[in-house]
Structures are given as C-alpha cells and as structure tokens.
Amino acid sequence: MGITAIGLRGRTIAGLVLTLAAWSFATAGAQPPAPAAPLSTAEVVRSVEANPAGAPQATAQAVAAGRSEDAAPLVAAVVGILQPADRRALAPSVVTSAIAALAVPDRTPFAPAVACAAVRAVPAPEQPGVVPAIVSAAVALAPLARPQIVACAIAAAPALVAAINDAAGGALAAQLEAASSPPTPLPGNSIGLDSTLGPRQSCASPPCP
C-alpha cells in the first residue's frame, strides 16, 4: 500500500513538473519580440543613397527610434548625401520630418540644432536656394524656437541674413494669422450680421413711423 501511494505521488509530481514546463514554454513564446534596434546613421545614409525620395521617411523613422540628441547629426548626414537637385527639393522635408518625429517636449529644445545641422550641410553655392526653406520649415514645426533657429542659421549662412529673417517671419506670420483669423460664416448664414448692415428699427411691428 505504501509503495502504491509513493508511486502515485511520484506520477503526480512528474505531471506537475511537465505541466509547469509546458506553461513556461508557452508563456515565453507568447512574449512580444524585443524592439528592433534603431538604424545607424550609416544605414540611413545608405538607404537614402539608394532611394533619395525616401529621405524624409527614413529620417523620421530613425529619429523616432533613436535619441533626440542624435537627430541633428543624422539630419546633417542625410542632407549632405543628397544630390543638389534632391537637396533643394527634399532638405526642408527632411528637417520637418526629423522635428516632427521628436518627442513633443523635445521639439523646441532640439529644433534649432536640427535646422542648423541641415543648413551647415548645404554647400555654399546652394545655400540661397535651400537655406530659407529649411528655416521656414523648422520655424513652422517649432515656433517657440524661432530666435534660436534664426540665430543659428545666420551664423551658418551670414550672407543670407535678409532671406533667413524673411523666411522665419513669413512662417511665423502665417501661423499667427491662421490662429487669429475669425471663422468664415457659412453661405446663407447671416445671423448676427444683418443687424449691423442696415438701420435699426425702433418699433416692434413695421411699418414704422
């Protein structure tokens, strides 16, 4: 009798061990995979070389997956590797994508470094056609950083002081105008407007004397 009880107990323990092992295996298999490591700057540059049109998206993905401190050098590498025609067309979008991919609290602190890195990556002969658009794009995404963006851009491209100020001012003015413009009345909806367009009547039921 004692031997039988010991045998049953042993089989029970063995069954529990197998059950726990199976549960552990299933739990381990159900765990989500570890997040992929962010692409290195060299990998992003190779991707942009192969597909220049994808530069903004590749930049945004790398910035979102990495550290905010790495956004500026990444943008410099991407803007610098583009060919002149692509740089003129895509550099502002690269800057916009990078700033937008930053965590919201980091946009104002890091936007000037991102914009300035892009400006410095533009060869001097190309700067007049590219730098103002970069400044405008950066100010539009981080308006609170406008003074720092302008100062940094002027330091990097001193020959373009007027163009940089115009670009930054234009972007800021457009934002302020959009924020302060009153809503346009819907067609046919003149409630509240007609009373200001004609003479007031002092009697309750026209015709008035």
N, CA, C and O of each residue as an XYZ file, in Angstrom:
836
protein
N       0.844     -1.220      0.000
C       0.000      0.000      0.000
C       0.859      1.241      0.000
O       0.589      2.200     -0.724
N       1.920      1.218      0.836
C       2.808      2.383      0.884
C       3.539      2.577     -0.416
O       3.761      3.707     -0.851
N       3.924      1.457     -1.054
C       4.643      1.573     -2.333
C       3.728      2.157     -3.393
O       4.160      2.969     -4.211
N       2.460      1.746     -3.382
C       1.493      2.271     -4.367
C       1.298      3.768     -4.185
O       1.261      4.520     -5.159
N       1.171      4.204     -2.915
C       0.987      5.640     -2.643
C       2.182      6.441     -3.100
O       2.040      7.532     -3.653
N       3.379      5.885     -2.860
C       4.588      6.598     -3.294
C       4.624      6.702     -4.810
O       5.015      7.730     -5.363
N       4.212      5.627     -5.478
C       4.202      5.661     -6.940
C       3.220      6.676     -7.478
O       3.515      7.394     -8.433
N       2.043      6.734     -6.858
C       1.054      7.726     -7.301
C       1.549      9.141     -7.067
O       1.379     10.025     -7.906
N       2.177      9.341     -5.888
C       2.693     10.676     -5.592
C       3.782     11.069     -6.590
O       3.846     12.218     -7.028
N       4.623     10.124     -6.942
C       5.691     10.418     -7.908
C       5.137     10.783     -9.269
O       5.621     11.707     -9.922
N       4.094     10.034     -9.703
C       3.495     10.350    -11.002
C       2.823     11.721    -10.972
O       2.859     12.460    -11.956
N       2.209     12.053     -9.833
C       1.556     13.367     -9.707
C       2.575     14.495     -9.796
O       2.360     15.491    -10.487
N       3.688     14.324     -9.086
C       4.733     15.355     -9.116
C       5.314     15.488    -10.515
O       5.548     16.594    -11.001
N       5.546     14.346    -11.158
C       6.082     14.394    -12.527
C       5.116     15.105    -13.461
O       5.531     15.866    -14.335
N       3.815     14.851    -13.271
C       2.826     15.525    -14.115
C       2.826     17.024    -13.893
O       2.712     17.800    -14.842
N       2.956     17.431    -12.632
C       3.007     18.867    -12.342
C       4.236     19.514    -12.961
O       4.164     20.621    -13.494
N       5.360     18.817    -12.889
C       6.587     19.360    -13.477
C       6.423     19.547    -14.974
O       6.806     20.579    -15.524
N       5.849     18.537    -15.635
C       5.641     18.646    -17.084
C       4.673     19.774    -17.413
O       4.864     20.501    -18.388
N       3.629     19.916    -16.593
C       2.655     20.993    -16.835
C       3.306     22.359    -16.689
O       3.088     23.246    -17.514
N       4.104     22.530    -15.639
C       4.792     23.808    -15.436
C       5.774     24.094    -16.560
O       5.901     25.235    -17.004
N       6.462     23.069    -17.017
C       7.412     23.265    -18.113
C       6.691     23.699    -19.380
O       7.147     24.595    -20.090
N       5.552     23.051    -19.660
C       4.790     23.419    -20.855
C       4.255     24.839    -20.743
O       4.259     25.590    -21.718
N       3.789     25.207    -19.537
C       3.269     26.573    -19.342
C       4.372     27.609    -19.522
O       4.158     28.647    -20.149
N       5.548     27.326    -18.974
C       6.674     28.252    -19.114
C       7.057     28.421    -20.571
O       7.344     29.533    -21.014
N       7.062     27.335    -21.315
C       7.418     27.409    -22.738
C       6.394     28.234    -23.508
O       6.747     29.062    -24.348
N       5.095     27.989    -23.200
C       4.043     28.738    -23.896
C       4.109     30.214    -23.554
O       3.921     31.064    -24.425
N       4.380     30.530    -22.277
C       4.478     31.936    -21.874
C       5.644     32.626    -22.549
O       5.526     33.767    -22.995
N       6.769     31.935    -22.625
C       7.941     32.524    -23.283
C       7.674     32.761    -24.753
O       8.113     33.764    -25.317
N       6.947     31.832    -25.380
C       6.651     32.004    -26.802
C       5.662     33.117    -27.057
O       5.647     33.699    -28.141
N       4.819     33.426    -26.052
C       3.798     34.458    -26.243
C       4.315     35.856    -25.996
O       3.624     36.823    -26.318
N       5.499     36.002    -25.437
C       6.034     37.329    -25.153
C       6.325     38.071    -26.448
O       6.806     37.466    -27.407
N       6.040     39.391    -26.496
C       6.309     40.153    -27.726
C       7.798     40.197    -28.010
O       8.614     40.204    -27.088
N       8.154     40.228    -29.293
C       9.578     40.289    -29.640
C      10.202     41.595    -29.172
O       9.525     42.617    -29.063
N      11.471     41.550    -28.903
C      12.186     42.759    -28.482
C      12.176     43.776    -29.610
O      12.304     43.394    -30.773
N      12.028     45.068    -29.300
C      12.018     46.084    -30.357
C      13.331     46.094    -31.123
O      14.409     45.886    -30.567
N      13.199     46.345    -32.425
C      14.390     46.371    -33.269
C      15.266     47.563    -32.901
O      14.769     48.631    -32.543
N      16.546     47.364    -32.995
C      17.485     48.450    -32.701
C      17.356     49.531    -33.765
O      17.143     49.216    -34.936
N      17.481     50.803    -33.383
C      17.394     51.871    -34.384
C      18.512     51.753    -35.407
O      19.611     51.290    -35.102
N      18.209     52.181    -36.625
C      19.216     52.148    -37.679
C      20.344     53.114    -37.348
O      20.114     54.190    -36.796
N      21.530     52.729    -37.681
C      22.664     53.633    -37.507
C      22.622     54.712    -38.579
O      21.923     54.578    -39.584
N      23.376     55.781    -38.355
C      23.436     56.853    -39.355
C      23.940     56.318    -40.686
O      23.436     56.706    -41.741
N      24.926     55.435    -40.648
C      25.463     54.878    -41.890
C      24.395     54.094    -42.646
O      24.327     54.160    -43.873
N      23.560     53.351    -41.917
C      22.500     52.585    -42.576
C      21.460     53.512    -43.195
O      20.974     53.255    -44.296
N      21.120     54.583    -42.496
C      20.158     55.544    -43.047
C      20.730     56.204    -44.293
O      20.017     56.384    -45.281
N      21.998     56.564    -44.257
C      22.638     57.196    -45.412
C      22.624     56.254    -46.609
O      22.342     56.682    -47.728
N      22.923     54.983    -46.388
C      22.888     54.022    -47.498
C      21.478     53.903    -48.063
O      21.292     53.799    -49.276
N      20.490     53.918    -47.177
C      19.103     53.858    -47.636
C      18.743     55.071    -48.485
O      18.063     54.941    -49.503
N      19.199     56.252    -48.066
C      18.906     57.479    -48.813
C      19.651     57.500    -50.142
O      19.117     57.971    -51.146
N      20.865     56.999    -50.153
C      21.604     56.920    -51.416
C      20.864     56.043    -52.418
O      20.821     56.354    -53.608
N      20.284     54.951    -51.940
C      19.563     54.044    -52.831
C      18.208     54.603    -53.243
O      17.723     54.316    -54.337
N      17.596     55.397    -52.371
C      16.265     55.936    -52.655
C      16.159     57.346    -52.093
O      15.625     57.532    -51.000
N      16.658     58.347    -52.820
C      16.637     59.722    -52.291
C      15.243     60.211    -51.923
O      15.085     60.952    -50.953
N      14.233     59.807    -52.685
C      12.878     60.282    -52.399
C      12.388     59.823    -51.029
O      11.484     60.430    -50.455
N      12.976     58.764    -50.512
C      12.571     58.266    -49.202
C      13.318     58.895    -48.045
O      13.188     58.444    -46.907
N      14.110     59.944    -48.321
C      14.917     60.565    -47.264
C      14.081     61.073    -46.087
O      14.446     60.808    -44.942
N      12.980     61.789    -46.316
C      12.198     62.261    -45.154
C      11.674     61.120    -44.288
O      11.746     61.182    -43.061
N      11.147     60.076    -44.930
C      10.595     58.964    -44.160
C      11.689     58.211    -43.410
O      11.518     57.860    -42.242
N      12.815     57.964    -44.083
C      13.918     57.258    -43.426
C      14.437     58.059    -42.235
O      14.758     57.495    -41.189
N      14.516     59.368    -42.401
C      14.972     60.225    -41.302
C      14.001     60.182    -40.131
O      14.415     60.049    -38.980
N      12.718     60.293    -40.424
C      11.709     60.279    -39.360
C      11.751     58.971    -38.580
O      11.678     58.977    -37.351
N      11.867     57.857    -39.282
C      11.891     56.565    -38.601
C      13.112     56.443    -37.692
O      13.012     55.954    -36.567
N      14.257     56.889    -38.187
C      15.480     56.790    -37.386
C      15.425     57.707    -36.170
O      15.857     57.322    -35.084
N      14.900     58.915    -36.344
C      14.799     59.850    -35.213
C      13.824     59.319    -34.167
O      14.099     59.377    -32.969
N      12.692     58.804    -34.619
C      11.689     58.294    -33.682
C      12.216     57.103    -32.881
O      11.847     56.919    -31.721
N      13.073     56.302    -33.499
C      13.587     55.108    -32.821
C      14.830     55.381    -31.983
O      15.213     54.558    -31.153
N      15.460     56.530    -32.196
C      16.716     56.823    -31.511
C      16.577     57.871    -30.426
O      15.488     58.108    -29.904
N      17.690     58.491    -30.097
C      17.716     59.531    -29.068
C      17.566     60.901    -29.720
O      18.003     61.108    -30.852
N      16.957     61.819    -29.015
C      16.783     63.169    -29.562
C      18.125     63.819    -29.860
O      18.242     64.594    -30.809
N      19.136     63.509    -29.060
C      20.465     64.089    -29.263
C      21.085     63.678    -30.597
O      21.970     64.361    -31.112
N      20.619     62.562    -31.151
C      21.196     62.062    -32.398
C      20.498     62.612    -33.635
O      20.928     62.340    -34.755
N      19.427     63.384    -33.450
C      18.658     63.856    -34.603
C      19.471     64.807    -35.476
O      19.452     64.687    -36.701
N      20.185     65.751    -34.861
C      20.927     66.750    -35.645
C      22.023     66.121    -36.504
O      22.069     66.400    -37.702
N      22.908     65.286    -35.951
C      23.920     64.679    -36.817
C      23.331     63.785    -37.894
O      23.887     63.679    -38.987
N      22.213     63.143    -37.594
C      21.560     62.317    -38.609
C      21.057     63.178    -39.762
O      21.256     62.838    -40.928
N      20.405     64.293    -39.436
C      19.903     65.201    -40.472
C      21.054     65.757    -41.297
O      20.942     65.860    -42.519
N      22.145     66.114    -40.657
C      23.305     66.622    -41.391
C      23.813     65.591    -42.387
O      24.146     65.931    -43.522
N      23.874     64.333    -41.967
C      24.360     63.284    -42.860
C      23.413     63.071    -44.034
O      23.857     62.888    -45.168
N      22.117     63.095    -43.768
C      21.138     62.863    -44.837
C      21.137     64.017    -45.833
O      21.193     63.794    -47.043
N      21.073     65.248    -45.332
C      21.070     66.408    -46.234
C      22.376     66.471    -47.014
O      22.382     66.816    -48.196
N      23.468     66.144    -46.363
C      24.761     66.214    -47.026
C      24.949     65.195    -48.123
O      25.688     65.449    -49.074
N      24.296     64.036    -48.020
C      24.493     62.975    -49.010
C      23.615     63.172    -50.241
O      23.872     62.563    -51.280
N      22.593     64.005    -50.146
C      21.697     64.224    -51.288
C      22.415     64.960    -52.412
O      23.320     65.761    -52.177
N      21.991     64.671    -53.633
C      22.490     65.417    -54.782
C      21.852     66.812    -54.793
O      20.798     67.006    -54.187
N      22.473     67.786    -55.473
C      21.969     69.172    -55.400
C      20.479     69.320    -55.683
O      19.775     70.000    -54.937
N      19.991     68.696    -56.745
C      18.565     68.848    -57.069
C      17.689     68.225    -55.986
O      16.661     68.787    -55.606
N      18.103     67.063    -55.496
C      17.337     66.416    -54.427
C      17.434     67.207    -53.125
O      16.474     67.283    -52.359
N      18.595     67.789    -52.887
C      18.772     68.570    -51.653
C      17.825     69.772    -51.657
O      17.189     70.074    -50.648
N      17.739     70.438    -52.781
C      16.852     71.609    -52.865
C      15.395     71.202    -52.645
O      14.631     71.914    -51.994
N      15.026     70.059    -53.192
C      13.629     69.631    -53.101
C      13.290     68.982    -51.764
O      12.169     69.122    -51.276
N      14.245     68.276    -51.169
C      13.928     67.419    -50.031
C      14.455     67.887    -48.682
O      13.941     67.467    -47.646
N      15.468     68.749    -48.671
C      16.058     69.147    -47.384
C      15.021     69.726    -46.414
O      15.030     69.352    -45.241
N      14.126     70.626    -46.853
C      13.122     71.127    -45.901
C      12.236     70.017    -45.336
O      11.878     70.042    -44.158
N      11.885     69.043    -46.183
C      11.050     67.934    -45.704
C      11.806     67.036    -44.737
O      11.219     66.495    -43.800
N      13.107     66.877    -44.960
C      13.924     66.100    -44.029
C      13.914     66.769    -42.656
O      13.767     66.098    -41.634
N      14.069     68.089    -42.635
C      14.051     68.835    -41.371
C      12.681     68.723    -40.701
O      12.589     68.464    -39.501
N      11.628     68.918    -41.476
C      10.275     68.812    -40.928
C      10.027     67.428    -40.341
O       9.496     67.298    -39.238
N      10.417     66.394    -41.085
C      10.191     65.022    -40.623
C      10.967     64.734    -39.346
O      10.457     64.079    -38.437
N      12.196     65.222    -39.279
C      13.017     64.978    -38.090
C      12.420     65.650    -36.857
O      12.323     65.028    -35.799
N      12.021     66.910    -36.986
C      11.462     67.630    -35.831
C      10.136     67.006    -35.407
O       9.872     66.848    -34.215
N       9.304     66.652    -36.387
C       8.009     66.051    -36.061
C       8.167     64.696    -35.385
O       7.309     64.292    -34.601
N       9.259     63.987    -35.683
C       9.478     62.660    -35.092
C      10.012     62.732    -33.668
O       9.999     61.731    -32.952
N      10.480     63.899    -33.253
C      10.946     64.059    -31.872
C       9.770     63.968    -30.904
O       8.636     64.284    -31.263
N      10.043     63.539    -29.693
C       9.010     63.612    -28.661
C       8.582     65.070    -28.496
O       9.413     65.975    -28.573
N       7.303     65.293    -28.272
C       6.774     66.663    -28.241
C       7.560     67.581    -27.302
O       7.857     68.710    -27.692
N       7.911     67.157    -26.088
C       8.677     68.067    -25.215
C      10.069     68.398    -25.746
O      10.676     69.382    -25.321
N      10.581     67.581    -26.675
C      11.937     67.801    -27.191
C      11.973     68.665    -28.449
O      13.056     69.041    -28.898
N      10.835     68.982    -29.019
C      10.845     69.684    -30.312
C      11.444     71.083    -30.200
O      12.318     71.451    -30.985
N      10.983     71.850    -29.243
C      11.526     73.203    -29.101
C      13.000     73.193    -28.716
O      13.766     73.959    -29.301
N      13.444     72.369    -27.765
C      14.869     72.385    -27.415
C      15.795     71.903    -28.531
O      16.910     72.406    -28.665
N      15.345     70.931    -29.336
C      16.250     70.319    -30.305
C      16.057     70.820    -31.738
O      16.901     70.554    -32.594
N      14.973     71.536    -32.015
C      14.738     72.027    -33.376
C      15.864     72.925    -33.886
O      16.261     72.773    -35.042
N      16.405     73.857    -33.083
C      17.498     74.692    -33.606
C      18.708     73.877    -34.048
O      19.303     74.171    -35.085
N      19.078     72.864    -33.282
C      20.226     72.039    -33.664
C      19.947     71.277    -34.948
O      20.834     71.133    -35.790
N      18.724     70.789    -35.107
C      18.358     70.064    -36.327
C      18.421     70.994    -37.534
O      19.007     70.650    -38.561
N      17.813     72.181    -37.406
C      17.813     73.133    -38.520
C      19.225     73.572    -38.865
O      19.593     73.638    -40.038
N      20.014     73.872    -37.842
C      21.367     74.356    -38.084
C      22.232     73.272    -38.718
O      23.065     73.566    -39.575
N      22.042     72.026    -38.304
C      22.797     70.929    -38.910
C      22.471     70.811    -40.393
O      23.355     70.566    -41.215
N      21.200     70.988    -40.727
C      20.812     70.926    -42.136
C      21.421     72.083    -42.922
O      21.914     71.886    -44.032
N      21.391     73.283    -42.354
C      21.954     74.454    -43.040
C      23.444     74.255    -43.286
O      23.934     74.539    -44.379
N      24.157     73.778    -42.295
C      25.602     73.587    -42.435
C      25.940     72.511    -43.469
O      27.023     72.524    -44.055
N      25.012     71.586    -43.685
C      25.267     70.507    -44.639
C      25.058     70.934    -46.085
O      25.383     70.186    -47.006
N      24.521     72.127    -46.289
C      24.276     72.620    -47.650
C      25.521     73.356    -48.139
O      25.959     74.301    -47.483
N      26.098     72.959    -49.257
C      27.270     73.674    -49.788
C      26.938     75.139    -50.058
O      25.809     75.466    -50.423
N      27.911     76.010    -49.881
C      27.689     77.455    -50.008
C      27.009     77.854    -51.309
O      26.094     78.677    -51.268
N      27.405     77.317    -52.467
C      26.738     77.748    -53.703
C      25.244     77.421    -53.738
O      24.483     78.076    -54.450
N      24.825     76.420    -52.979
C      23.414     76.018    -52.994
C      22.587     76.708    -51.909
O      21.359     76.623    -51.923
N      23.236     77.379    -50.984
C      22.521     77.899    -49.818
C      21.380     78.859    -50.148
O      20.323     78.757    -49.525
N      21.539     79.787    -51.096
C      20.424     80.711    -51.346
C      19.126     80.016    -51.736
O      18.043     80.512    -51.426
N      19.219     78.886    -52.404
C      18.004     78.195    -52.833
C      17.475     77.174    -51.846
O      16.401     76.611    -52.059
N      18.205     76.925    -50.770
C      17.814     75.852    -49.853
C      17.613     76.348    -48.421
O      16.654     75.957    -47.756
N      18.507     77.201    -47.950
C      18.505     77.589    -46.536
C      17.205     78.280    -46.106
O      16.660     77.910    -45.066
N      16.680     79.262    -46.848
C      15.435     79.887    -46.389
C      14.295     78.887    -46.217
O      13.503     79.000    -45.282
N      14.214     77.912    -47.116
C      13.150     76.906    -46.997
C      13.355     76.031    -45.766
O      12.388     75.635    -45.116
N      14.608     75.728    -45.447
C      14.897     74.959    -44.228
C      14.455     75.739    -42.994
O      13.821     75.185    -42.097
N      14.791     77.020    -42.954
C      14.423     77.859    -41.805
C      12.906     77.937    -41.661
O      12.369     77.797    -40.562
N      12.229     78.160    -42.772
C      10.771     78.249    -42.733
C      10.152     76.954    -42.217
O       9.219     76.981    -41.415
N      10.678     75.816    -42.684
C      10.149     74.521    -42.247
C      10.372     74.312    -40.754
O       9.483     73.830    -40.053
N      11.543     74.668    -40.273
C      11.856     74.470    -38.854
C      10.997     75.364    -37.964
O      10.488     74.913    -36.938
N      10.835     76.622    -38.350
C      10.030     77.552    -37.548
C       8.568     77.111    -37.519
O       7.891     77.252    -36.500
N       8.088     76.581    -38.634
C       6.697     76.129    -38.677
C       6.444     74.990    -37.697
O       5.361     74.900    -37.119
N       7.432     74.119    -37.506
C       7.273     72.980    -36.595
C       7.587     73.345    -35.149
O       7.049     72.738    -34.224
N       8.454     74.333    -34.952
C       8.846     74.711    -33.584
C       8.872     76.228    -33.460
O       9.948     76.813    -33.343
N       7.709     76.880    -33.482
C       7.680     78.351    -33.476
C       8.318     78.978    -32.237
O       8.842     80.089    -32.313
N       8.282     78.289    -31.107
C       8.885     78.856    -29.897
C      10.406     78.903    -29.980
O      11.054     79.630    -29.227
N      10.967     78.129    -30.894
C      12.425     78.108    -31.055
C      12.886     79.043    -32.166
O      14.045     78.988    -32.577
N      11.993     79.900    -32.656
C      12.327     80.768    -33.785
C      13.596     81.589    -33.560
O      14.448     81.600    -34.448
N      13.776     82.280    -32.425
C      15.001     83.089    -32.269
C      16.274     82.261    -32.379
O      17.244     82.691    -33.004
N      16.274     81.081    -31.777
C      17.469     80.238    -31.833
C      17.703     79.687    -33.234
O      18.844     79.582    -33.684
N      16.617     79.337    -33.921
C      16.748     78.829    -35.293
C      17.334     79.904    -36.197
O      18.244     79.635    -36.981
N      16.811     81.120    -36.087
C      17.292     82.225    -36.922
C      18.750     82.533    -36.611
O      19.559     82.689    -37.525
N      19.088     82.621    -35.340
C      20.468     82.953    -34.965
C      21.446     81.908    -35.480
O      22.514     82.248    -35.988
N      21.086     80.659    -35.351
C      21.974     79.582    -35.788
C      22.108     79.580    -37.308
O      23.203     79.392    -37.837
N      21.001     79.788    -38.006
C      21.049     79.799    -39.469
C      21.880     80.968    -39.984
O      22.627     80.818    -40.950
N      21.755     82.126    -39.348
C      22.544     83.292    -39.769
C      24.024     83.051    -39.512
O      24.869     83.439    -40.319
N      24.338     82.414    -38.396
C      25.746     82.107    -38.114
C      26.322     81.150    -39.147
O      27.500     81.242    -39.493
N      25.495     80.231    -39.639
C      25.973     79.258    -40.620
C      25.957     79.798    -42.043
O      26.734     79.351    -42.886
N      25.073     80.761    -42.315
C      24.968     81.330    -43.666
C      24.813     82.840    -43.550
O      23.732     83.361    -43.823
N      25.864     83.560    -43.154
C      25.742     85.002    -42.872
C      25.370     85.840    -44.083
O      24.867     86.952    -43.925
N      25.602     85.341    -45.276
C      25.253     86.116    -46.468
C      23.749     86.149    -46.714
O      23.280     86.894    -47.574
N      22.994     85.355    -45.974
C      21.553     85.239    -46.235
C      20.711     85.803    -45.094
O      19.603     85.330    -44.839
N      21.240     86.814    -44.412
C      20.532     87.362    -43.249
C      19.113     87.778    -43.607
O      18.164     87.394    -42.924
N      18.958     88.554    -44.662
C      17.630     89.056    -45.025
C      16.695     87.916    -45.403
O      15.542     87.883    -44.973
N      17.190     86.987    -46.202
C      16.346     85.873    -46.640
C      15.939     84.995    -45.464
O      14.809     84.508    -45.411
N      16.849     84.793    -44.530
C      16.541     83.967    -43.357
C      15.487     84.647    -42.485
O      14.540     84.003    -42.034
N      15.651     85.943    -42.250
C      14.657     86.668    -41.455
C      13.299     86.669    -42.133
O      12.271     86.503    -41.476
N      13.295     86.856    -43.449
C      12.027     86.833    -44.177
C      11.366     85.462    -44.070
O      10.159     85.360    -43.854
N      12.171     84.407    -44.222
C      11.614     83.050    -44.161
C      11.046     82.753    -42.779
O       9.959     82.189    -42.659
N      11.772     83.129    -41.749
C      11.299     82.875    -40.385
C      10.084     83.727    -40.059
O       9.126     83.249    -39.452
N      10.127     84.999    -40.467
C       8.995     85.882    -40.216
C       7.767     85.462    -40.975
O       6.656     85.535    -40.450
N       7.947     85.020    -42.214
C       6.809     84.579    -43.011
C       6.141     83.355    -42.421
O       4.914     83.263    -42.388
N       6.950     82.413    -41.954
C       6.381     81.205    -41.353
C       5.629     81.538    -40.076
O       4.546     81.008    -39.826
N       6.211     82.423    -39.264
C       5.563     82.790    -38.007
C       4.300     83.605    -38.266
O       3.279     83.405    -37.609
N       4.376     84.521    -39.225
C       3.207     85.341    -39.538
C       2.052     84.480    -40.036
O       0.897     84.721    -39.686
N       2.364     83.480    -40.848
C       1.311     82.597    -41.353
C       0.644     81.842    -40.209
O      -0.574     81.664    -40.202
N       1.443     81.401    -39.245
C       0.877     80.706    -38.089
C      -0.004     81.628    -37.258
O      -1.098     81.249    -36.841
N       0.484     82.845    -37.023
C      -0.296     83.790    -36.223
C      -1.593     84.162    -36.927
O      -2.638     84.298    -36.291
N      -1.518     84.325    -38.242
C      -2.719     84.681    -38.996
C      -3.743     83.553    -38.939
O      -4.938     83.793    -38.772
N      -3.260     82.322    -39.081
C      -4.176     81.184    -39.025
C      -4.821     81.064    -37.652
O      -5.985     80.680    -37.537
N      -4.057     81.396    -36.607
C      -4.584     81.270    -35.250
C      -5.567     82.381    -34.906
O      -6.468     82.187    -34.090
N      -5.393     83.557    -35.532
C      -6.216     84.705    -35.150
C      -7.351     84.994    -36.117
O      -8.194     85.843    -35.827
N      -7.401     84.310    -37.263
C      -8.447     84.595    -38.244
C      -9.801     84.152    -37.704
O      -9.932     83.030    -37.214
N     -10.827     85.032    -37.787
C     -12.161     84.630    -37.323
C     -12.752     83.611    -38.277
O     -12.423     83.618    -39.463
N     -13.619     82.735    -37.788
C     -14.243     81.753    -38.676
C     -15.096     82.433    -39.723
O     -15.776     83.417    -39.432
N     -15.065     81.921    -40.933
C     -15.846     82.481    -42.031
C     -17.284     82.012    -41.913
O     -17.518     80.812    -41.770
N     -18.270     82.926    -41.968
C     -19.675     82.497    -41.876
C     -20.027     81.569    -43.018
O     -19.554     81.743    -44.141
N     -20.858     80.583    -42.728
C     -21.292     79.674    -43.774
C     -22.188     80.407    -44.753
O     -22.878     81.351    -44.366
N     -22.194     79.988    -46.030
C     -23.063     80.638    -47.020
C     -24.521     80.567    -46.580
O     -25.013     79.517    -46.167
N     -25.197     81.706    -46.677
C     -26.599     81.759    -46.307
C     -26.848     81.943    -44.825
O     -27.992     82.083    -44.393
N     -25.776     81.941    -44.046
C     -25.926     82.097    -42.598
C     -25.501     83.495    -42.212
O     -24.321     83.736    -41.959
N     -26.456     84.432    -42.162
C     -26.136     85.828    -41.872
C     -26.638     86.251    -40.510
O     -26.746     87.441    -40.216
N     -26.949     85.251    -39.667
C     -27.437     85.602    -38.328
C     -26.348     86.352    -37.580
O     -25.203     85.903    -37.525
N     -26.691     87.458    -37.023
C     -25.714     88.241    -36.285
C     -25.009     89.260    -37.141
O     -24.326     90.141    -36.619
N     -25.164     89.156    -38.483
C     -24.507     90.104    -39.366
C     -25.501     91.110    -39.924
O     -25.169     92.285    -40.082
N     -26.736     90.656    -40.230
C     -27.699     91.547    -40.863
C     -28.017     92.740    -39.975
O     -28.289     93.832    -40.473
N     -27.986     92.537    -38.669
C     -28.361     93.626    -37.769
C     -27.363     94.754    -37.802
O     -27.670     95.871    -37.386
N     -26.146     94.472    -38.302
C     -25.132     95.525    -38.346
C     -25.055     96.175    -39.709
O     -24.320     97.145    -39.892
N     -25.813     95.649    -40.681
C     -25.692     96.149    -42.045
C     -26.754     97.184    -42.391
O     -26.555     97.947    -43.336
N     -27.850     97.247    -41.688
C     -28.919     98.165    -42.039
C     -29.310     99.039    -40.867
O     -28.828     98.827    -39.755
N     -30.181    100.026    -41.091
C     -30.611    100.899    -39.993
C     -31.462    100.137    -38.996
O     -32.219     99.238    -39.360
N     -31.327    100.506    -37.750
C     -32.112     99.868    -36.709
C     -33.528    100.431    -36.700
O     -33.745    101.605    -36.999
N     -34.494     99.572    -36.352
C     -35.882     99.997    -36.236
C     -36.242    100.080    -34.758
O     -35.860     99.224    -33.960
N     -36.981    101.120    -34.413
C     -37.312    101.330    -33.003
C     -38.694    100.830    -32.651
O     -39.050    100.817    -31.473
N     -39.502    100.411    -33.641
C     -40.841     99.943    -33.321
C     -40.896     98.431    -33.390
O     -40.035     97.799    -34.003
N     -41.902     97.851    -32.766
C     -41.980     96.401    -32.679
C     -42.568     95.785    -33.927
O     -42.178     94.680    -34.303
N     -43.515     96.477    -34.597
C     -44.174     95.869    -35.762
C     -44.172     96.858    -36.912
O     -44.930     97.827    -36.878
N     -43.345     96.648    -37.933
C     -43.318     97.535    -39.098
C     -44.678     97.506    -39.793
O     -45.415     96.539    -39.601
N     -45.060     98.526    -40.602
C     -44.205     99.683    -40.923
C     -44.084    100.654    -39.755
O     -45.029    100.882    -39.001
N     -42.889    101.214    -39.636
C     -42.623    102.141    -38.549
C     -42.926    103.560    -39.005
O     -42.874    103.854    -40.199
N     -43.237    104.425    -38.080
C     -43.480    105.838    -38.460
C     -42.204    106.508    -38.909
O     -42.217    107.688    -39.263
